[in-house]
């Protein structure tokens, strides 16, 4: 069986925790922006139906 040519990725537990924390921060910012933005319809466009 030939050896794998794909690179080995080593991620530490601290890096995983940082990525998870950053993801929660970005998700929180997005949800906050969606929640505080006014709800408006698109002007000049009808309803698209297939």
Secondary structure, 3 states (H helix, E strand, C coil): CCCCCCCCCCCCHHHHHHHHHHHHHHHHHHHHHHHHCCCCCCCCCCCCCC
